[in-house]
């Protein structure tokens, strides 16, 4: 076996600044994200970040991917409330 790439995990900094307040506002238990996202880039820069959004992550980027309208609206409502809007 030949290793061609080694990438550190994206540790989101859930207890830091805006990420901590978003996690608290959402009232959800953070879970690991399947696959690579830009959170890894932010982590490398020392910036706390997380992925949040509607849909089933196990269906992401597949032919069967979909997002129920109700989940989109709930996500928008929660983010607007967190942002003070």
C-alpha positions, -999 to 999 in steps of 0.1 A, spaced: 0 0 0 12 35 -8 -1 64 12 -5 94 -11 -21 119 12 -24 125 50 -49 151 62 -56 160 98 -91 159 111 -113 190 111 -117 198 148 -144 224 147 -137 242 180 -173 237 193 -165 255 225 -152 286 209 -169 320 201 -196 320 175 -195 283 169 -203 277 206 -232 301 206 -246 286 174 -244 251 189 -262 264 220 -288 282 200 -295 251 178 -300 229 209 -287 199 189 -260 175 197 -231 180 173 -223 149 152 -194 140 129 -198 150 92 -193 124 65 -167 133 39 -145 164 35 -158 199 39 -142 234 41 -143 231 79 -109 214 75 -95 245 58 -108 267 86 -94 244 112 -60 246 96 -62 284 98 -72 282 135 -107 294 128 -136 276 146 -162 264 121 -189 238 117 -213 224 90 -250 231 96 -278 226 72 -308 206 61 -309 172 44 -296 137 50 -258 138 48 -257 101 37 -275 112 5 -253 141 -3 -239 142 -38 -259 112 -49 -286 107 -75 -311 103 -46 -302 136 -28 -331 157 -18 -340 182 10 -376 185 23 -389 221 22 -398 220 59 -361 213 68 -350 243 47 -375 266 64 -365 253 99 -328 258 91 -335 293 79 -356 301 110 -329 289 134 -301 307 116 -321 339 115 -329 337 152 -292 331 160 -282 361 139 -308 382 156 -332 385 127 
